[in-house]
Amino acid sequence: MSSALVRELIDAGIHFGHRASRWNPKMAPYIFGKRNSIHIIDIRETVKGLLRAKKFVTAVVSSGQDVL
């Protein structure tokens, strides 16, 4: 994982989640920690998901289908 990508994601604020009091236990594997009653999303897991989505979209487009 590129440190430039991580810095870009942090600057965009994608690591801030919901208030800790409103969390869903199914999200536990994706939560890095908690700060000021806000869950912090694990950026490594976010990047894994983005790469998985990129692979899927690439496969769809290469098979001639449209992505809306």
Gaussian input, Z-matrix of N, CA and C with variables (Angstrom, degrees):
# hf/3-21g

backbone

0 1
 N
 C     1     B1
 C     2     B2     1     A1
 N     3     B3     2     A2     1     D1
 C     4     B4     3     A3     2     D2
 C     5     B5     4     A4     3     D3
 N     6     B6     5     A5     4     D4
 C     7     B7     6     A6     5     D5
 C     8     B8     7     A7     6     D6
 N     9     B9     8     A8     7     D7
 C    10    B10     9     A9     8     D8
 C    11    B11    10    A10     9     D9
 N    12    B12    11    A11    10    D10
 C    13    B13    12    A12    11    D11
 C    14    B14    13    A13    12    D12
 N    15    B15    14    A14    13    D13
 C    16    B16    15    A15    14    D14
 C    17    B17    16    A16    15    D15
 N    18    B18    17    A17    16    D16
 C    19    B19    18    A18    17    D17
 C    20    B20    19    A19    18    D18
 N    21    B21    20    A20    19    D19
 C    22    B22    21    A21    20    D20
 C    23    B23    22    A22    21    D21
 N    24    B24    23    A23    22    D22
 C    25    B25    24    A24    23    D23
 C    26    B26    25    A25    24    D24
 N    27    B27    26    A26    25    D25
 C    28    B28    27    A27    26    D26
 C    29    B29    28    A28    27    D27
 N    30    B30    29    A29    28    D28
 C    31    B31    30    A30    29    D29
 C    32    B32    31    A31    30    D30
 N    33    B33    32    A32    31    D31
 C    34    B34    33    A33    32    D32
 C    35    B35    34    A34    33    D33
 N    36    B36    35    A35    34    D34
 C    37    B37    36    A36    35    D35
 C    38    B38    37    A37    36    D36
 N    39    B39    38    A38    37    D37
 C    40    B40    39    A39    38    D38
 C    41    B41    40    A40    39    D39
 N    42    B42    41    A41    40    D40
 C    43    B43    42    A42    41    D41
 C    44    B44    43    A43    42    D42
 N    45    B45    44    A44    43    D43
 C    46    B46    45    A45    44    D44
 C    47    B47    46    A46    45    D45
 N    48    B48    47    A47    46    D46
 C    49    B49    48    A48    47    D47
 C    50    B50    49    A49    48    D48
 N    51    B51    50    A50    49    D49
 C    52    B52    51    A51    50    D50
 C    53    B53    52    A52    51    D51
 N    54    B54    53    A53    52    D52
 C    55    B55    54    A54    53    D53
 C    56    B56    55    A55    54    D54
 N    57    B57    56    A56    55    D55
 C    58    B58    57    A57    56    D56
 C    59    B59    58    A58    57    D57
 N    60    B60    59    A59    58    D58
 C    61    B61    60    A60    59    D59
 C    62    B62    61    A61    60    D60
 N    63    B63    62    A62    61    D61
 C    64    B64    63    A63    62    D62
 C    65    B65    64    A64    63    D63
 N    66    B66    65    A65    64    D64
 C    67    B67    66    A66    65    D65
 C    68    B68    67    A67    66    D66
 N    69    B69    68    A68    67    D67
 C    70    B70    69    A69    68    D68
 C    71    B71    70    A70    69    D69
 N    72    B72    71    A71    70    D70
 C    73    B73    72    A72    71    D71
 C    74    B74    73    A73    72    D72
 N    75    B75    74    A74    73    D73
 C    76    B76    75    A75    74    D74
 C    77    B77    76    A76    75    D75
 N    78    B78    77    A77    76    D76
 C    79    B79    78    A78    77    D77
 C    80    B80    79    A79    78    D78
 N    81    B81    80    A80    79    D79
 C    82    B82    81    A81    80    D80
 C    83    B83    82    A82    81    D81
 N    84    B84    83    A83    82    D82
 C    85    B85    84    A84    83    D83
 C    86    B86    85    A85    84    D84
 N    87    B87    86    A86    85    D85
 C    88    B88    87    A87    86    D86
 C    89    B89    88    A88    87    D87
 N    90    B90    89    A89    88    D88
 C    91    B91    90    A90    89    D89
 C    92    B92    91    A91    90    D90
 N    93    B93    92    A92    91    D91
 C    94    B94    93    A93    92    D92
 C    95    B95    94    A94    93    D93
 N    96    B96    95    A95    94    D94
 C    97    B97    96    A96    95    D95
 C    98    B98    97    A97    96    D96
 N    99    B99    98    A98    97    D97
 C   100   B100    99    A99    98    D98
 C   101   B101   100   A100    99    D99
 N   102   B102   101   A101   100   D100
 C   103   B103   102   A102   101   D101
 C   104   B104   103   A103   102   D102
 N   105   B105   104   A104   103   D103
 C   106   B106   105   A105   104   D104
 C   107   B107   106   A106   105   D105
 N   108   B108   107   A107   106   D106
 C   109   B109   108   A108   107   D107
 C   110   B110   109   A109   108   D108
 N   111   B111   110   A110   109   D109
 C   112   B112   111   A111   110   D110
 C   113   B113   112   A112   111   D111
 N   114   B114   113   A113   112   D112
 C   115   B115   114   A114   113   D113
 C   116   B116   115   A115   114   D114
 N   117   B117   116   A116   115   D115
 C   118   B118   117   A117   116   D116
 C   119   B119   118   A118   117   D117
 N   120   B120   119   A119   118   D118
 C   121   B121   120   A120   119   D119
 C   122   B122   121   A121   120   D120
 N   123   B123   122   A122   121   D121
 C   124   B124   123   A123   122   D122
 C   125   B125   124   A124   123   D123
 N   126   B126   125   A125   124   D124
 C   127   B127   126   A126   125   D125
 C   128   B128   127   A127   126   D126
 N   129   B129   128   A128   127   D127
 C   130   B130   129   A129   128   D128
 C   131   B131   130   A130   129   D129
 N   132   B132   131   A131   130   D130
 C   133   B133   132   A132   131   D131
 C   134   B134   133   A133   132   D132
 N   135   B135   134   A134   133   D133
 C   136   B136   135   A135   134   D134
 C   137   B137   136   A136   135   D135
 N   138   B138   137   A137   136   D136
 C   139   B139   138   A138   137   D137
 C   140   B140   139   A139   138   D138
 N   141   B141   140   A140   139   D139
 C   142   B142   141   A141   140   D140
 C   143   B143   142   A142   141   D141
 N   144   B144   143   A143   142   D142
 C   145   B145   144   A144   143   D143
 C   146   B146   145   A145   144   D144
 N   147   B147   146   A146   145   D145
 C   148   B148   147   A147   146   D146
 C   149   B149   148   A148   147   D147
 N   150   B150   149   A149   148   D148
 C   151   B151   150   A150   149   D149
 C   152   B152   151   A151   150   D150
 N   153   B153   152   A152   151   D151
 C   154   B154   153   A153   152   D152
 C   155   B155   154   A154   153   D153
 N   156   B156   155   A155   154   D154
 C   157   B157   156   A156   155   D155
 C   158   B158   157   A157   156   D156
 N   159   B159   158   A158   157   D157
 C   160   B160   159   A159   158   D158
 C   161   B161   160   A160   159   D159
 N   162   B162   161   A161   160   D160
 C   163   B163   162   A162   161   D161
 C   164   B164   163   A163   162   D162
 N   165   B165   164   A164   163   D163
 C   166   B166   165   A165   164   D164
 C   167   B167   166   A166   165   D165
 N   168   B168   167   A167   166   D166
 C   169   B169   168   A168   167   D167
 C   170   B170   169   A169   168   D168
 N   171   B171   170   A170   169   D169
 C   172   B172   171   A171   170   D170
 C   173   B173   172   A172   171   D171
 N   174   B174   173   A173   172   D172
 C   175   B175   174   A174   173   D173
 C   176   B176   175   A175   174   D174
 N   177   B177   176   A176   175   D175
 C   178   B178   177   A177   176   D176
 C   179   B179   178   A178   177   D177
 N   180   B180   179   A179   178   D178
 C   181   B181   180   A180   179   D179
 C   182   B182   181   A181   180   D180
 N   183   B183   182   A182   181   D181
 C   184   B184   183   A183   182   D182
 C   185   B185   184   A184   183   D183
 N   186   B186   185   A185   184   D184
 C   187   B187   186   A186   185   D185
 C   188   B188   187   A187   186   D186
 N   189   B189   188   A188   187   D187
 C   190   B190   189   A189   188   D188
 C   191   B191   190   A190   189   D189
 N   192   B192   191   A191   190   D190
 C   193   B193   192   A192   191   D191
 C   194   B194   193   A193   192   D192
 N   195   B195   194   A194   193   D193
 C   196   B196   195   A195   194   D194
 C   197   B197   196   A196   195   D195
 N   198   B198   197   A197   196   D196
 C   199   B199   198   A198   197   D197
 C   200   B200   199   A199   198   D198
 N   201   B201   200   A200   199   D199
 C   202   B202   201   A201   200   D200
 C   203   B203   202   A202   201   D201

   B1=1.4435
   B2=1.5210
   B3=1.2942
   B4=1.4578
   B5=1.5256
   B6=1.3309
   B7=1.4662
   B8=1.5265
   B9=1.3413
   B10=1.4679
   B11=1.5285
   B12=1.3317
   B13=1.4644
   B14=1.5225
   B15=1.3165
   B16=1.4640
   B17=1.5243
   B18=1.3143
   B19=1.4689
   B20=1.5255
   B21=1.3483
   B22=1.4617
   B23=1.5313
   B24=1.3313
   B25=1.4655
   B26=1.5236
   B27=1.3130
   B28=1.4675
   B29=1.5270
   B30=1.3314
   B31=1.4659
   B32=1.5287
   B33=1.3364
   B34=1.4657
   B35=1.5272
   B36=1.3260
   B37=1.4608
   B38=1.5153
   B39=1.3357
   B40=1.4693
   B41=1.5211
   B42=1.3063
   B43=1.4562
   B44=1.5244
   B45=1.3292
   B46=1.4624
   B47=1.5200
   B48=1.3199
   B49=1.4578
   B50=1.5169
   B51=1.3236
   B52=1.4672
   B53=1.5173
   B54=1.2997
   B55=1.4616
   B56=1.5213
   B57=1.3008
   B58=1.4642
   B59=1.5266
   B60=1.3134
   B61=1.4653
   B62=1.5263
   B63=1.3476
   B64=1.4631
   B65=1.5275
   B66=1.3003
   B67=1.4507
   B68=1.5263
   B69=1.3152
   B70=1.4588
   B71=1.5263
   B72=1.3316
   B73=1.4673
   B74=1.5352
   B75=1.3288
   B76=1.4673
   B77=1.5287
   B78=1.3186
   B79=1.4674
   B80=1.5251
   B81=1.3159
   B82=1.4727
   B83=1.5300
   B84=1.3482
   B85=1.4721
   B86=1.5315
   B87=1.3196
   B88=1.4641
   B89=1.5272
   B90=1.3275
   B91=1.4582
   B92=1.5233
   B93=1.3160
   B94=1.4596
   B95=1.5208
   B96=1.3176
   B97=1.4585
   B98=1.5097
   B99=1.3232
   B100=1.4566
   B101=1.5225
   B102=1.3314
   B103=1.4628
   B104=1.5217
   B105=1.3200
   B106=1.4695
   B107=1.5293
   B108=1.3270
   B109=1.4719
   B110=1.5262
   B111=1.3325
   B112=1.4648
   B113=1.5221
   B114=1.3342
   B115=1.4548
   B116=1.5253
   B117=1.3212
   B118=1.4638
   B119=1.5283
   B120=1.3341
   B121=1.4594
   B122=1.5324
   B123=1.3259
   B124=1.4649
   B125=1.5313
   B126=1.3118
   B127=1.4667
   B128=1.5242
   B129=1.3263
   B130=1.4756
   B131=1.5223
   B132=1.3221
   B133=1.4659
   B134=1.5275
   B135=1.3215
   B136=1.4642
   B137=1.5224
   B138=1.3227
   B139=1.4643
   B140=1.5274
   B141=1.3300
   B142=1.4723
   B143=1.5254
   B144=1.3211
   B145=1.4631
   B146=1.5139
   B147=1.3323
   B148=1.4603
   B149=1.5285
   B150=1.3228
   B151=1.4670
   B152=1.5258
   B153=1.3142
   B154=1.4737
   B155=1.5343
   B156=1.3289
   B157=1.4652
   B158=1.5274
   B159=1.3316
   B160=1.4675
   B161=1.5275
   B162=1.3190
   B163=1.4644
   B164=1.5302
   B165=1.3289
   B166=1.4601
   B167=1.5268
   B168=1.3283
   B169=1.4655
   B170=1.5236
   B171=1.3153
   B172=1.4644
   B173=1.5229
   B174=1.3229
   B175=1.4647
   B176=1.5265
   B177=1.3151
   B178=1.4673
   B179=1.5263
   B180=1.3218
   B181=1.4636
   B182=1.5231
   B183=1.3211
   B184=1.4678
   B185=1.5255
   B186=1.3315
   B187=1.4673
   B188=1.5259
   B189=1.3404
   B190=1.4552
   B191=1.5188
   B192=1.3095
   B193=1.4639
   B194=1.5241
   B195=1.3202
   B196=1.4609
   B197=1.5187
   B198=1.3081
   B199=1.4630
   B200=1.5206
   B201=1.3081
   B202=1.4732
   B203=1.4966
   A1=107.80
   A2=115.46
   A3=121.89
   A4=111.00
   A5=116.03
   A6=119.42
   A7=110.82
   A8=117.09
   A9=120.17
   A10=110.14
   A11=116.52
   A12=121.01
   A13=110.45
   A14=116.34
   A15=120.86
   A16=109.90
   A17=117.98
   A18=121.93
   A19=110.46
   A20=116.29
   A21=121.01
   A22=111.06
   A23=116.23
   A24=120.59
   A25=111.08
   A26=116.71
   A27=120.45
   A28=110.09
   A29=116.89
   A30=120.42
   A31=111.49
   A32=116.38
   A33=120.81
   A34=111.65
   A35=117.12
   A36=121.05
   A37=114.78
   A38=116.85
   A39=118.91
   A40=112.61
   A41=117.47
   A42=120.06
   A43=113.16
   A44=117.73
   A45=119.84
   A46=109.92
   A47=115.90
   A48=121.05
   A49=111.28
   A50=114.86
   A51=121.44
   A52=110.24
   A53=115.49
   A54=120.87
   A55=108.42
   A56=115.90
   A57=121.14
   A58=111.42
   A59=118.13
   A60=121.18
   A61=112.53
   A62=117.71
   A63=121.50
   A64=112.59
   A65=118.79
   A66=121.70
   A67=112.24
   A68=114.77
   A69=122.66
   A70=106.95
   A71=118.63
   A72=121.15
   A73=114.31
   A74=117.73
   A75=120.32
   A76=111.69
   A77=116.77
   A78=121.27
   A79=112.92
   A80=117.80
   A81=121.87
   A82=113.99
   A83=120.02
   A84=118.74
   A85=113.78
   A86=117.16
   A87=121.27
   A88=112.94
   A89=116.67
   A90=120.68
   A91=109.46
   A92=115.64
   A93=122.24
   A94=111.23
   A95=115.87
   A96=120.31
   A97=110.94
   A98=115.59
   A99=121.05
   A100=108.60
   A101=115.73
   A102=120.83
   A103=108.28
   A104=116.14
   A105=121.72
   A106=111.95
   A107=116.63
   A108=123.83
   A109=113.87
   A110=118.06
   A111=123.05
   A112=107.80
   A113=116.33
   A114=119.05
   A115=109.95
   A116=115.33
   A117=122.86
   A118=106.78
   A119=115.95
   A120=122.20
   A121=109.12
   A122=116.33
   A123=122.69
   A124=109.22
   A125=116.86
   A126=121.29
   A127=111.39
   A128=117.66
   A129=119.35
   A130=110.56
   A131=116.94
   A132=120.62
   A133=110.67
   A134=116.84
   A135=121.02
   A136=110.19
   A137=116.87
   A138=120.74
   A139=110.18
   A140=117.72
   A141=120.47
   A142=110.48
   A143=116.64
   A144=121.19
   A145=112.42
   A146=116.69
   A147=120.47
   A148=111.26
   A149=116.98
   A150=120.45
   A151=111.21
   A152=116.09
   A153=120.50
   A154=110.11
   A155=117.06
   A156=121.41
   A157=110.70
   A158=116.66
   A159=120.86
   A160=110.55
   A161=116.21
   A162=121.05
   A163=110.47
   A164=116.67
   A165=121.49
   A166=111.03
   A167=117.12
   A168=121.14
   A169=110.09
   A170=117.46
   A171=121.09
   A172=110.68
   A173=117.22
   A174=121.37
   A175=111.13
   A176=117.23
   A177=121.25
   A178=110.32
   A179=117.05
   A180=121.36
   A181=110.84
   A182=117.48
   A183=119.97
   A184=111.95
   A185=117.26
   A186=120.02
   A187=111.48
   A188=116.70
   A189=120.87
   A190=114.81
   A191=117.62
   A192=120.44
   A193=109.98
   A194=114.79
   A195=120.74
   A196=110.37
   A197=115.10
   A198=122.15
   A199=106.45
   A200=115.69
   A201=119.39
   A202=111.11
   D1=127.33
   D2=-177.78
   D3=-72.77
   D4=135.99
   D5=179.02
   D6=-67.82
   D7=-27.23
   D8=176.87
   D9=-66.82
   D10=-39.98
   D11=177.81
   D12=-64.44
   D13=-44.89
   D14=179.15
   D15=-60.78
   D16=-44.48
   D17=179.47
   D18=-61.51
   D19=-41.53
   D20=179.18
   D21=-62.51
   D22=-42.85
   D23=179.78
   D24=-66.26
   D25=-40.97
   D26=178.61
   D27=-65.40
   D28=-43.55
   D29=178.86
   D30=-61.41
   D31=-32.09
   D32=178.53
   D33=-77.27
   D34=-13.25
   D35=177.28
   D36=79.46
   D37=22.07
   D38=-176.82
   D39=-72.12
   D40=-10.49
   D41=-176.52
   D42=-86.01
   D43=-6.17
   D44=178.46
   D45=-85.35
   D46=127.24
   D47=178.51
   D48=-103.51
   D49=-154.27
   D50=179.17
   D51=-84.56
   D52=172.02
   D53=173.07
   D54=-58.14
   D55=141.55
   D56=-177.63
   D57=-60.97
   D58=-27.65
   D59=-179.35
   D60=-72.85
   D61=-14.85
   D62=-177.66
   D63=-110.49
   D64=18.50
   D65=-172.51
   D66=-77.38
   D67=157.49
   D68=176.04
   D69=-106.96
   D70=126.18
   D71=-178.10
   D72=-56.52
   D73=-23.30
   D74=178.44
   D75=-67.96
   D76=-15.43
   D77=179.75
   D78=-87.30
   D79=-3.29
   D80=-175.47
   D81=-50.35
   D82=-42.12
   D83=-179.28
   D84=-65.67
   D85=-16.89
   D86=-175.09
   D87=-103.79
   D88=0.66
   D89=-178.34
   D90=-98.78
   D91=124.01
   D92=-178.36
   D93=-82.53
   D94=-38.88
   D95=-178.60
   D96=-178.57
   D97=-164.38
   D98=-178.77
   D99=-137.19
   D100=137.73
   D101=177.86
   D102=-142.50
   D103=126.96
   D104=-179.34
   D105=51.45
   D106=43.47
   D107=178.62
   D108=65.87
   D109=17.15
   D110=176.53
   D111=-117.99
   D112=132.10
   D113=176.50
   D114=-72.86
   D115=142.25
   D116=177.05
   D117=-104.67
   D118=123.14
   D119=-177.48
   D120=-78.82
   D121=139.78
   D122=178.89
   D123=-71.71
   D124=112.43
   D125=-176.55
   D126=-65.66
   D127=-32.52
   D128=177.82
   D129=-60.36
   D130=-42.04
   D131=178.40
   D132=-68.06
   D133=-35.65
   D134=177.87
   D135=-63.50
   D136=-44.90
   D137=179.72
   D138=-63.85
   D139=-40.74
   D140=176.63
   D141=-57.60
   D142=-44.58
   D143=179.53
   D144=-65.25
   D145=-40.71
   D146=178.38
   D147=-64.35
   D148=-41.62
   D149=178.70
   D150=-66.33
   D151=-37.39
   D152=177.14
   D153=-64.75
   D154=-42.69
   D155=178.29
   D156=-64.75
   D157=-40.36
   D158=178.88
   D159=-61.66
   D160=-43.12
   D161=179.21
   D162=-62.15
   D163=-42.34
   D164=-179.93
   D165=-64.56
   D166=-47.57
   D167=-178.96
   D168=-63.91
   D169=-39.85
   D170=177.39
   D171=-60.33
   D172=-42.94
   D173=179.22
   D174=-64.96
   D175=-41.23
   D176=179.78
   D177=-63.89
   D178=-46.91
   D179=-178.44
   D180=-66.63
   D181=-40.12
   D182=-178.62
   D183=-69.04
   D184=-20.61
   D185=176.87
   D186=-87.19
   D187=3.38
   D188=175.63
   D189=90.91
   D190=3.78
   D191=179.69
   D192=-86.45
   D193=161.65
   D194=179.41
   D195=-95.65
   D196=148.71
   D197=173.66
   D198=-116.44
   D199=124.37
   D200=-178.67
   D201=-90.31

